[in-house]
Amino acid sequence: MGYTLSLMGRYNEALEELRRTDELAHGFFLVQTEAYMCEQFLSGVIDAEVLKLLRLLQRLRDSGASHSEQATAIRWRWLIDNPAREIEAPPTRVKRQQRARVSCSSTLKIQPGSL
């Protein structure tokens, strides 16, 4: 019930329900996390946008997509602060490191019919 109230923006009621749930079943799935986020929102430490991004990151983590490009973009605020948003990066060339040094100091002679 507390999570639903929180999603509805009724943070005071949500916090009350979440605390009650934690008293009845300490450590129940995400109850303490949601209570903490409600407390942080109500005290002004985070705003609604940050709360929304935290929930999105939690969903990405729960779905196994926490290492996705979307999660990385949110983590580094690229969706908000990216000054190069409309600029495409130039194509990159991967230059392989030389593995062996070959020295050709003698002349190679190929005999007719040897190939």
N, CA, C and O atoms as a Tinker XYZ file with bonds, in Angstrom:
   460  protein
     1  N      0.820000   -1.190000    0.000000    73     2
     2  CA     0.000000    0.000000    0.000000    64     1     3
     3  C      0.868000    1.260000    0.000000    63     2     4     5
     4  O      0.557000    2.238000   -0.679000    81     3
     5  N      1.971000    1.225000    0.776000    73     3     6
     6  CA     2.851000    2.385000    0.863000    64     5     7
     7  C      3.469000    2.741000   -0.475000    63     6     8     9
     8  O      3.576000    3.919000   -0.818000    81     7
     9  N      3.877000    1.730000   -1.235000    73     7    10
    10  CA     4.479000    1.974000   -2.543000    64     9    11
    11  C      3.477000    2.634000   -3.481000    63    10    12    13
    12  O      3.815000    3.578000   -4.195000    81    11
    13  N      2.250000    2.137000   -3.476000    73    11    14
    14  CA     1.199000    2.720000   -4.319000    64    13    15
    15  C      0.944000    4.165000   -3.937000    63    14    16    17
    16  O      0.820000    5.027000   -4.808000    81    15
    17  N      0.865000    4.440000   -2.634000    73    15    18
    18  CA     0.660000    5.821000   -2.181000    64    17    19
    19  C      1.819000    6.712000   -2.619000    63    18    20    21
    20  O      1.614000    7.865000   -3.000000    81    19
    21  N      3.015000    6.181000   -2.565000    73    19    22
    22  CA     4.183000    6.946000   -2.993000    64    21    23
    23  C      4.106000    7.264000   -4.484000    63    22    24    25
    24  O      4.387000    8.389000   -4.896000    81    23
    25  N      3.727000    6.281000   -5.287000    73    23    26
    26  CA     3.583000    6.509000   -6.725000    64    25    27
    27  C      2.505000    7.540000   -7.031000    63    26    28    29
    28  O      2.571000    8.239000   -8.042000    81    27
    29  N      1.520000    7.628000   -6.156000    73    27    30
    30  CA     0.440000    8.607000   -6.334000    64    29    31
    31  C      0.840000    9.999000   -5.841000    63    30    32    33
    32  O      0.083000   10.958000   -5.990000    81    31
    33  N      2.046000   10.104000   -5.247000    73    31    34
    34  CA     2.492000   11.394000   -4.750000    64    33    35
    35  C      2.027000   11.705000   -3.339000    63    34    36    37
    36  O      2.187000   12.834000   -2.873000    81    35
    37  N      1.462000   10.740000   -2.661000    73    35    38
    38  CA     0.979000   10.927000   -1.282000    64    37    39
    39  C      2.056000   10.416000   -0.319000    63    38    40    41
    40  O      1.889000    9.386000    0.335000    81    39
    41  N      3.169000   11.166000   -0.249000    73    39    42
    42  CA     4.384000   10.706000    0.414000    64    41    43
    43  C      4.249000   10.583000    1.930000    63    42    44    45
    44  O      4.825000    9.668000    2.518000    81    43
    45  N      3.513000   11.470000    2.570000    73    43    46
    46  CA     3.340000   11.367000    4.029000    64    45    47
    47  C      2.608000   10.080000    4.394000    63    46    48    49
    48  O      3.027000    9.350000    5.292000    81    47
    49  N      1.509000    9.809000    3.688000    73    47    50
    50  CA     0.755000    8.572000    3.940000    64    49    51
    51  C      1.581000    7.343000    3.564000    63    50    52    53
    52  O      1.537000    6.318000    4.243000    81    51
    53  N      2.329000    7.466000    2.476000    73    51    54
    54  CA     3.161000    6.351000    2.028000    64    53    55
    55  C      4.211000    6.007000    3.078000    63    54    56    57
    56  O      4.434000    4.837000    3.388000    81    55
    57  N      4.849000    7.035000    3.618000    73    55    58
    58  CA     5.885000    6.807000    4.626000    64    57    59
    59  C      5.302000    6.134000    5.867000    63    58    60    61
    60  O      5.921000    5.249000    6.457000    81    59
    61  N      4.112000    6.565000    6.247000    73    59    62
    62  CA     3.425000    5.959000    7.392000    64    61    63
    63  C      3.171000    4.465000    7.145000    63    62    64    65
    64  O      3.446000    3.629000    8.006000    81    63
    65  N      2.644000    4.146000    5.962000    73    63    66
    66  CA     2.355000    2.751000    5.608000    64    65    67
    67  C      3.630000    1.918000    5.496000    63    66    68    69
    68  O      3.671000    0.768000    5.935000    81    67
    69  N      4.655000    2.499000    4.914000    73    67    70
    70  CA     5.912000    1.770000    4.749000    64    69    71
    71  C      6.554000    1.469000    6.106000    63    70    72    73
    72  O      7.091000    0.381000    6.313000    81    71
    73  N      6.498000    2.427000    7.018000    73    71    74
    74  CA     7.041000    2.191000    8.366000    64    73    75
    75  C      6.246000    1.110000    9.089000    63    74    76    77
    76  O      6.815000    0.263000    9.778000    81    75
    77  N      4.946000    1.146000    8.929000    73    75    78
    78  CA     4.093000    0.131000    9.566000    64    77    79
    79  C      4.401000   -1.257000    8.998000    63    78    80    81
    80  O      4.494000   -2.233000    9.741000    81    79
    81  N      4.558000   -1.333000    7.685000    73    79    82
    82  CA     4.898000   -2.605000    7.042000    64    81    83
    83  C      6.239000   -3.123000    7.543000    63    82    84    85
    84  O      6.399000   -4.319000    7.785000    81    83
    85  N      7.197000   -2.222000    7.697000    73    83    86
    86  CA     8.516000   -2.637000    8.173000    64    85    87
    87  C      8.457000   -3.136000    9.620000    63    86    88    89
    88  O      9.217000   -4.026000   10.002000    81    87
    89  N      7.554000   -2.563000   10.424000    73    87    90
    90  CA     7.377000   -3.050000   11.793000    64    89    91
    91  C      6.815000   -4.470000   11.795000    63    90    92    93
    92  O      7.232000   -5.314000   12.588000    81    91
    93  N      5.859000   -4.722000   10.890000    73    91    94
    94  CA     5.216000   -6.031000   10.830000    64    93    95
    95  C      6.099000   -7.094000   10.188000    63    94    96    97
    96  O      6.098000   -8.247000   10.620000    81    95
    97  N      6.837000   -6.718000    9.179000    73    95    98
    98  CA     7.701000   -7.677000    8.461000    64    97    99
    99  C      9.004000   -6.967000    8.109000    63    98   100   101
   100  O      9.193000   -6.504000    6.984000    81    99
   101  N      9.896000   -6.892000    9.090000    73    99   102
   102  CA    11.154000   -6.178000    8.908000    64   101   103
   103  C     11.953000   -6.752000    7.738000    63   102   104   105
   104  O     12.152000   -7.962000    7.636000    81   103
   105  N     12.406000   -5.854000    6.856000    73   103   106
   106  CA    13.214000   -6.280000    5.718000    64   105   107
   107  C     12.417000   -6.766000    4.526000    63   106   108   109
   108  O     12.987000   -7.326000    3.589000    81   107
   109  N     11.093000   -6.561000    4.542000    73   107   110
   110  CA    10.273000   -6.997000    3.414000    64   109   111
   111  C     10.695000   -6.252000    2.157000    63   110   112   113
   112  O     11.128000   -5.101000    2.229000    81   111
   113  N     10.573000   -6.895000    1.018000    73   111   114
   114  CA    11.027000   -6.439000   -0.292000    64   113   115
   115  C     10.871000   -4.931000   -0.525000    63   114   116   117
   116  O      9.750000   -4.436000   -0.643000    81   115
   117  N     11.964000   -4.219000   -0.592000    73   115   118
   118  CA    12.074000   -2.795000   -0.922000    64   117   119
   119  C     11.334000   -1.835000    0.012000    63   118   120   121
   120  O     11.270000   -0.641000   -0.283000    81   119
   121  N     10.784000   -2.304000    1.102000    73   119   122
   122  CA    10.042000   -1.423000    2.009000    64   121   123
   123  C     10.974000   -0.369000    2.613000    63   122   124   125
   124  O     10.643000    0.816000    2.635000    81   123
   125  N     12.124000   -0.797000    3.095000    73   123   126
   126  CA    13.057000    0.148000    3.696000    64   125   127
   127  C     13.605000    1.119000    2.656000    63   126   128   129
   128  O     13.807000    2.298000    2.947000    81   127
   129  N     13.843000    0.626000    1.458000    73   127   130
   130  CA    14.325000    1.495000    0.374000    64   129   131
   131  C     13.297000    2.568000    0.049000    63   130   132   133
   132  O     13.632000    3.748000   -0.056000    81   131
   133  N     12.048000    2.155000   -0.110000    73   131   134
   134  CA    10.980000    3.120000   -0.426000    64   133   135
   135  C     10.767000    4.108000    0.722000    63   134   136   137
   136  O     10.545000    5.296000    0.485000    81   135
   137  N     10.834000    3.625000    1.957000    73   135   138
   138  CA    10.676000    4.520000    3.105000    64   137   139
   139  C     11.796000    5.556000    3.113000    63   138   140   141
   140  O     11.554000    6.740000    3.349000    81   139
   141  N     13.007000    5.109000    2.856000    73   139   142
   142  CA    14.152000    6.030000    2.810000    64   141   143
   143  C     13.972000    7.080000    1.712000    63   142   144   145
   144  O     14.237000    8.262000    1.932000    81   143
   145  N     13.522000    6.649000    0.535000    73   143   146
   146  CA    13.320000    7.601000   -0.563000    64   145   147
   147  C     12.206000    8.591000   -0.230000    63   146   148   149
   148  O     12.313000    9.772000   -0.563000    81   147
   149  N     11.142000    8.131000    0.418000    73   147   150
   150  CA    10.073000    9.043000    0.847000    64   149   151
   151  C     10.609000   10.061000    1.854000    63   150   152   153
   152  O     10.301000   11.250000    1.769000    81   151
   153  N     11.414000    9.585000    2.806000    73   151   154
   154  CA    12.000000   10.486000    3.804000    64   153   155
   155  C     12.875000   11.545000    3.135000    63   154   156   157
   156  O     12.821000   12.722000    3.490000    81   155
   157  N     13.673000   11.118000    2.173000    73   155   158
   158  CA    14.563000   12.045000    1.477000    64   157   159
   159  C     13.769000   13.066000    0.664000    63   158   160   161
   160  O     14.135000   14.239000    0.601000    81   159
   161  N     12.691000   12.615000    0.049000    73   159   162
   162  CA    11.844000   13.531000   -0.722000    64   161   163
   163  C     11.158000   14.530000    0.204000    63   162   164   165
   164  O     11.161000   15.732000   -0.061000    81   163
   165  N     10.575000   14.035000    1.279000    73   163   166
   166  CA     9.849000   14.920000    2.203000    64   165   167
   167  C     10.771000   15.926000    2.894000    63   166   168   169
   168  O     10.339000   17.023000    3.245000    81   167
   169  N     12.034000   15.559000    3.090000    73   167   170
   170  CA    12.971000   16.489000    3.729000    64   169   171
   171  C     13.610000   17.445000    2.724000    63   170   172   173
   172  O     14.353000   18.346000    3.112000    81   171
   173  N     13.326000   17.254000    1.434000    73   171   174
   174  CA    13.843000   18.152000    0.407000    64   173   175
   175  C     15.222000   17.792000   -0.109000    63   174   176   177
   176  O     15.805000   18.549000   -0.885000    81   175
   177  N     15.753000   16.655000    0.303000    73   175   178
   178  CA    17.079000   16.243000   -0.162000    64   177   179
   179  C     17.041000   15.880000   -1.644000    63   178   180   181
   180  O     17.978000   16.185000   -2.381000    81   179
   181  N     15.965000   15.233000   -2.085000    73   179   182
   182  CA    15.794000   14.899000   -3.499000    64   181   183
   183  C     14.462000   15.469000   -3.974000    63   182   184   185
   184  O     13.552000   15.700000   -3.179000    81   183
   185  N     14.364000   15.689000   -5.275000    73   183   186
   186  CA    13.108000   16.189000   -5.832000    64   185   187
   187  C     12.398000   15.066000   -6.593000    63   186   188   189
   188  O     12.886000   13.937000   -6.648000    81   187
   189  N     11.261000   15.383000   -7.169000    73   187   190
   190  CA    10.444000   14.370000   -7.845000    64   189   191
   191  C     11.186000   13.736000   -9.019000    63   190   192   193
   192  O     11.036000   12.539000   -9.268000    81   191
   193  N     11.981000   14.520000   -9.742000    73   191   194
   194  CA    12.714000   13.985000  -10.886000    64   193   195
   195  C     13.761000   12.966000  -10.440000    63   194   196   197
   196  O     13.910000   11.913000  -11.060000    81   195
   197  N     14.478000   13.275000   -9.376000    73   195   198
   198  CA    15.488000   12.344000   -8.856000    64   197   199
   199  C     14.808000   11.076000   -8.357000    63   198   200   201
   200  O     15.308000    9.974000   -8.584000    81   199
   201  N     13.685000   11.219000   -7.689000    73   199   202
   202  CA    12.937000   10.054000   -7.208000    64   201   203
   203  C     12.517000    9.166000   -8.382000    63   202   204   205
   204  O     12.611000    7.940000   -8.310000    81   203
   205  N     12.057000    9.794000   -9.449000    73   203   206
   206  CA    11.654000    9.051000  -10.645000    64   205   207
   207  C     12.853000    8.317000  -11.258000    63   206   208   209
   208  O     12.725000    7.160000  -11.658000    81   207
   209  N     14.012000    8.975000  -11.334000    73   207   210
   210  CA    15.205000    8.342000  -11.893000    64   209   211
   211  C     15.697000    7.193000  -11.005000    63   210   212   213
   212  O     16.146000    6.166000  -11.513000    81   211
   213  N     15.615000    7.364000   -9.695000    73   211   214
   214  CA    16.009000    6.284000   -8.786000    64   213   215
   215  C     15.129000    5.055000   -8.985000    63   214   216   217
   216  O     15.619000    3.926000   -8.990000    81   215
   217  N     13.844000    5.278000   -9.147000    73   215   218
   218  CA    12.927000    4.154000   -9.385000    64   217   219
   219  C     13.206000    3.491000  -10.722000    63   218   220   221
   220  O     13.135000    2.268000  -10.842000    81   219
   221  N     13.524000    4.304000  -11.731000    73   219   222
   222  CA    13.854000    3.747000  -13.041000    64   221   223
   223  C     15.112000    2.894000  -12.945000    63   222   224   225
   224  O     15.163000    1.799000  -13.506000    81   223
   225  N     16.120000    3.381000  -12.245000    73   223   226
   226  CA    17.346000    2.598000  -12.066000    64   225   227
   227  C     17.070000    1.298000  -11.314000    63   226   228   229
   228  O     17.653000    0.259000  -11.624000    81   227
   229  N     16.182000    1.358000  -10.327000    73   227   230
   230  CA    15.826000    0.148000   -9.581000    64   229   231
   231  C     15.162000   -0.865000  -10.511000    63   230   232   233
   232  O     15.462000   -2.057000  -10.446000    81   231
   233  N     14.259000   -0.393000  -11.380000    73   231   234
   234  CA    13.598000   -1.295000  -12.337000    64   233   235
   235  C     14.612000   -1.894000  -13.308000    63   234   236   237
   236  O     14.546000   -3.082000  -13.626000    81   235
   237  N     15.553000   -1.069000  -13.779000    73   235   238
   238  CA    16.579000   -1.570000  -14.689000    64   237   239
   239  C     17.430000   -2.637000  -14.003000    63   238   240   241
   240  O     17.770000   -3.654000  -14.606000    81   239
   241  N     17.767000   -2.394000  -12.743000    73   239   242
   242  CA    18.565000   -3.356000  -11.988000    64   241   243
   243  C     17.780000   -4.656000  -11.796000    63   242   244   245
   244  O     18.319000   -5.745000  -11.990000    81   243
   245  N     16.521000   -4.538000  -11.418000    73   243   246
   246  CA    15.687000   -5.719000  -11.183000    64   245   247
   247  C     15.477000   -6.541000  -12.455000    63   246   248   249
   248  O     15.337000   -7.762000  -12.397000    81   247
   249  N     15.456000   -5.863000  -13.597000    73   247   250
   250  CA    15.242000   -6.569000  -14.859000    64   249   251
   251  C     16.540000   -7.111000  -15.451000    63   250   252   253
   252  O     16.526000   -7.771000  -16.491000    81   251
   253  N     17.661000   -6.831000  -14.786000    73   251   254
   254  CA    18.951000   -7.305000  -15.293000    64   253   255
   255  C     19.562000   -6.386000  -16.324000    63   254   256   257
   256  O     20.577000   -6.728000  -16.931000    81   255
   257  N     18.969000   -5.231000  -16.536000    73   255   258
   258  CA    19.477000   -4.304000  -17.551000    64   257   259
   259  C     20.283000   -3.166000  -16.942000    63   258   260   261
   260  O     20.415000   -2.104000  -17.551000    81   259
   261  N     20.822000   -3.379000  -15.749000    73   259   262
   262  CA    21.507000   -2.277000  -15.068000    64   261   263
   263  C     22.820000   -1.878000  -15.725000    63   262   264   265
   264  O     23.383000   -0.831000  -15.404000    81   263
   265  N     23.303000   -2.695000  -16.630000    73   263   266
   266  CA    24.514000   -2.328000  -17.351000    64   265   267
   267  C     24.182000   -1.881000  -18.767000    63   266   268   269
   268  O     25.055000   -1.840000  -19.634000    81   267
   269  N     22.933000   -1.550000  -18.995000    73   267   270
   270  CA    22.509000   -1.135000  -20.324000    64   269   271
   271  C     22.962000    0.290000  -20.607000    63   270   272   273
   272  O     23.384000    1.011000  -19.702000    81   271
   273  N     22.870000    0.684000  -21.858000    73   271   274
   274  CA    23.216000    2.051000  -22.238000    64   273   275
   275  C     22.289000    3.051000  -21.557000    63   274   276   277
   276  O     22.715000    4.145000  -21.187000    81   275
   277  N     21.025000    2.676000  -21.392000    73   275   278
   278  CA    20.075000    3.571000  -20.747000    64   277   279
   279  C     20.456000    3.819000  -19.289000    63   278   280   281
   280  O     20.408000    4.957000  -18.823000    81   279
   281  N     20.829000    2.776000  -18.574000    73   279   282
   282  CA    21.230000    2.939000  -17.177000    64   281   283
   283  C     22.489000    3.780000  -17.066000    63   282   284   285
   284  O     22.601000    4.622000  -16.176000    81   283
   285  N     23.431000    3.556000  -17.959000    73   283   286
   286  CA    24.661000    4.347000  -17.952000    64   285   287
   287  C     24.350000    5.808000  -18.238000    63   286   288   289
   288  O     24.906000    6.699000  -17.597000    81   287
   289  N     23.473000    6.057000  -19.188000    73   287   290
   290  CA    23.114000    7.433000  -19.530000    64   289   291
   291  C     22.457000    8.142000  -18.354000    63   290   292   293
   292  O     22.718000    9.321000  -18.114000    81   291
   293  N     21.614000    7.438000  -17.627000    73   291   294
   294  CA    20.965000    8.040000  -16.466000    64   293   295
   295  C     21.984000    8.282000  -15.366000    63   294   296   297
   296  O     21.985000    9.345000  -14.745000    81   295
   297  N     22.839000    7.320000  -15.123000    73   295   298
   298  CA    23.832000    7.439000  -14.051000    64   297   299
   299  C     24.732000    8.653000  -14.254000    63   298   300   301
   300  O     25.035000    9.370000  -13.300000    81   299
   301  N     25.152000    8.881000  -15.472000    73   299   302
   302  CA    26.058000    9.992000  -15.756000    64   301   303
   303  C     25.328000   11.244000  -16.221000    63   302   304   305
   304  O     25.960000   12.189000  -16.692000    81   303
   305  N     24.004000   11.261000  -16.094000    73   303   306
   306  CA    23.162000   12.417000  -16.413000    64   305   307
   307  C     23.262000   12.852000  -17.880000    63   306   308   309
   308  O     23.019000   14.014000  -18.205000    81   307
   309  N     23.620000   11.913000  -18.760000    73   307   310
   310  CA    23.740000   12.248000  -20.166000    64   309   311
   311  C     22.414000   12.630000  -20.778000    63   310   312   313
   312  O     22.372000   13.377000  -21.756000    81   311
   313  N     21.326000   12.127000  -20.215000    73   311   314
   314  CA    20.012000   12.466000  -20.759000    64   313   315
   315  C     19.642000   13.906000  -20.442000    63   314   316   317
   316  O     18.809000   14.501000  -21.126000    81   315
   317  N     20.261000   14.473000  -19.401000    73   315   318
   318  CA    19.921000   15.819000  -18.959000    64   317   319
   319  C     21.000000   16.826000  -19.333000    63   318   320   321
   320  O     20.699000   17.874000  -19.905000    81   319
   321  N     22.261000   16.514000  -19.013000    73   319   322
   322  CA    23.349000   17.481000  -19.119000    64   321   323
   323  C     24.238000   17.328000  -20.346000    63   322   324   325
   324  O     25.248000   18.026000  -20.437000    81   323
   325  N     23.925000   16.476000  -21.270000    73   323   326
   326  CA    24.822000   16.206000  -22.384000    64   325   327
   327  C     24.900000   17.395000  -23.339000    63   326   328   329
   328  O     23.938000   17.662000  -24.058000    81   327
   329  N     26.021000   18.114000  -23.362000    73   327   330
   330  CA    26.144000   19.258000  -24.266000    64   329   331
   331  C     26.302000   18.818000  -25.722000    63   330   332   333
   332  O     26.110000   19.625000  -26.633000    81   331
   333  N     26.640000   17.579000  -25.946000    73   331   334
   334  CA    26.832000   17.084000  -27.307000    64   333   335
   335  C     25.669000   16.208000  -27.747000    63   334   336   337
   336  O     25.845000   15.287000  -28.544000    81   335
   337  N     24.504000   16.491000  -27.236000    73   335   338
   338  CA    23.331000   15.648000  -27.490000    64   337   339
   339  C     23.061000   15.416000  -28.983000    63   338   340   341
   340  O     22.758000   14.290000  -29.377000    81   339
   341  N     23.160000   16.429000  -29.799000    73   339   342
   342  CA    22.828000   16.313000  -31.220000    64   341   343
   343  C     24.054000   16.080000  -32.099000    63   342   344   345
   344  O     23.932000   16.070000  -33.324000    81   343
   345  N     25.205000   15.898000  -31.516000    73   343   346
   346  CA    26.441000   15.736000  -32.279000    64   345   347
   347  C     26.814000   14.262000  -32.330000    63   346   348   349
   348  O     26.813000   13.566000  -31.315000    81   347
   349  N     27.134000   13.802000  -33.540000    73   347   350
   350  CA    27.554000   12.416000  -33.686000    64   349   351
   351  C     29.064000   12.333000  -33.591000    63   350   352   353
   352  O     29.779000   13.194000  -34.102000    81   351
   353  N     29.538000   11.298000  -32.939000    73   351   354
   354  CA    30.971000   11.090000  -32.821000    64   353   355
   355  C     31.524000   10.612000  -34.152000    63   354   356   357
   356  O     30.845000    9.889000  -34.880000    81   355
   357  N     32.748000   11.007000  -34.481000    73   355   358
   358  CA    33.340000   10.522000  -35.735000    64   357   359
   359  C     33.608000    9.027000  -35.643000    63   358   360   361
   360  O     33.770000    8.487000  -34.548000    81   359
   361  N     33.653000    8.359000  -36.793000    73   359   362
   362  CA    33.928000    6.923000  -36.760000    64   361   363
   363  C     35.321000    6.679000  -36.178000    63   362   364   365
   364  O     36.243000    7.466000  -36.391000    81   363
   365  N     35.452000    5.603000  -35.457000    73   363   366
   366  CA    36.741000    5.292000  -34.849000    64   365   367
   367  C     37.401000    4.145000  -35.591000    63   366   368   369
   368  O     36.737000    3.254000  -36.120000    81   367
   369  N     38.708000    4.191000  -35.616000    73   367   370
   370  CA    39.483000    3.101000  -36.208000    64   369   371
   371  C     40.261000    2.446000  -35.089000    63   370   372   373
   372  O     40.912000    3.114000  -34.286000    81   371
   373  N     40.185000    1.156000  -35.052000    73   371   374
   374  CA    40.932000    0.425000  -34.045000    64   373   375
   375  C     42.270000    0.031000  -34.671000    63   374   376   377
   376  O     42.320000   -0.690000  -35.667000    81   375
   377  N     43.332000    0.513000  -34.074000    73   375   378
   378  CA    44.649000    0.178000  -34.568000    64   377   379
   379  C     45.200000   -0.922000  -33.678000    63   378   380   381
   380  O     45.379000   -0.737000  -32.475000    81   379
   381  N     45.463000   -2.053000  -34.279000    73   379   382
   382  CA    45.959000   -3.186000  -33.513000    64   381   383
   383  C     47.436000   -3.005000  -33.207000    63   382   384   385
   384  O     48.208000   -2.511000  -34.028000    81   383
   385  N     47.794000   -3.405000  -32.041000    73   383   386
   386  CA    49.176000   -3.347000  -31.614000    64   385   387
   387  C     49.980000   -4.419000  -32.355000    63   386   388   389
   388  O     49.516000   -5.544000  -32.540000    81   387
   389  N     51.179000   -4.051000  -32.768000    73   387   390
   390  CA    52.041000   -5.002000  -33.453000    64   389   391
   391  C     52.443000   -6.097000  -32.480000    63   390   392   393
   392  O     52.903000   -5.806000  -31.376000    81   391
   393  N     52.275000   -7.350000  -32.877000    73   391   394
   394  CA    52.544000   -8.457000  -31.967000    64   393   395
   395  C     53.930000   -9.062000  -32.157000    63   394   396   397
   396  O     54.558000   -9.488000  -31.187000    81   395
   397  N     54.398000   -9.102000  -33.360000    73   395   398
   398  CA    55.712000   -9.703000  -33.622000    64   397   399
   399  C     56.480000   -8.801000  -34.575000    63   398   400   401
   400  O     55.913000   -8.179000  -35.473000    81   399
   401  N     57.749000   -8.751000  -34.358000    73   399   402
   402  CA    58.584000   -7.942000  -35.228000    64   401   403
   403  C     59.218000   -8.872000  -36.250000    63   402   404   405
   404  O     59.884000   -9.850000  -35.910000    81   403
   405  N     58.994000   -8.541000  -37.490000    73   403   406
   406  CA    59.517000   -9.370000  -38.569000    64   405   407
   407  C     60.643000   -8.604000  -39.243000    63   406   408   409
   408  O     60.501000   -7.428000  -39.580000    81   407
   409  N     61.743000   -9.277000  -39.430000    73   407   410
   410  CA    62.887000   -8.671000  -40.097000    64   409   411
   411  C     63.146000   -9.420000  -41.389000    63   410   412   413
   412  O     63.303000  -10.641000  -41.383000    81   411
   413  N     63.191000   -8.716000  -42.464000    73   411   414
   414  CA    63.451000   -9.314000  -43.770000    64   413   415
   415  C     64.813000   -8.822000  -44.260000    63   414   416   417
   416  O     64.901000   -7.883000  -45.051000    81   415
   417  N     65.829000   -9.444000  -43.795000    73   415   418
   418  CA    67.168000   -8.996000  -44.168000    64   417   419
   419  C     67.757000   -9.791000  -45.325000    63   418   420   421
   420  O     68.769000   -9.382000  -45.894000    81   419
   421  N     67.163000  -10.890000  -45.677000    73   419   422
   422  CA    67.689000  -11.677000  -46.797000    64   421   423
   423  C     66.673000  -11.697000  -47.927000    63   422   424   425
   424  O     65.488000  -11.444000  -47.710000    81   423
   425  N     67.123000  -11.988000  -49.096000    73   423   426
   426  CA    66.268000  -12.031000  -50.272000    64   425   427
   427  C     65.666000  -13.423000  -50.389000    63   426   428   429
   428  O     66.363000  -14.430000  -50.262000    81   427
   429  N     64.387000  -13.462000  -50.629000    73   427   430
   430  CA    63.687000  -14.728000  -50.773000    64   429   431
   431  C     63.686000  -15.129000  -52.242000    63   430   432   433
   432  O     63.281000  -14.349000  -53.104000    81   431
   433  N     64.131000  -16.323000  -52.518000    73   431   434
   434  CA    64.152000  -16.807000  -53.912000    64   433   435
   435  C     63.121000  -17.909000  -54.039000    63   434   436   437
   436  O     63.108000  -18.867000  -53.266000    81   435
   437  N     62.254000  -17.755000  -55.035000    73   435   438
   438  CA    61.224000  -18.748000  -55.278000    64   437   439
   439  C     61.614000  -19.513000  -56.528000    63   438   440   441
   440  O     61.870000  -18.926000  -57.580000    81   439
   441  N     61.654000  -20.805000  -56.401000    73   439   442
   442  CA    61.990000  -21.675000  -57.526000    64   441   443
   443  C     60.727000  -21.903000  -58.348000    63   442   444   445
   444  O     59.651000  -22.107000  -57.785000    81   443
   445  N     60.847000  -21.870000  -59.678000    73   443   446
   446  CA    59.690000  -22.163000  -60.523000    64   445   447
   447  C     59.135000  -23.560000  -60.209000    63   446   448   449
   448  O     59.877000  -24.535000  -60.091000    81   447
   449  N     57.825000  -23.617000  -60.082000    73   447   450
   450  CA    57.154000  -24.891000  -59.829000    64   449   451
   451  C     57.089000  -25.261000  -58.359000    63   450   452   453
   452  O     56.518000  -26.298000  -58.021000    81   451
   453  N     57.660000  -24.442000  -57.462000    73   451   454
   454  CA    57.649000  -24.783000  -56.049000    64   453   455
   455  C     56.360000  -24.377000  -55.346000    63   454   456   457
   456  O     56.098000  -24.803000  -54.221000    81   455
   457  N     55.570000  -23.563000  -56.002000    73   455   458
   458  CA    54.308000  -23.147000  -55.390000    64   457   459
   459  C     53.239000  -24.034000  -55.826000    63   458   460
   460  O     52.088000  -23.858000  -55.424000    81   459
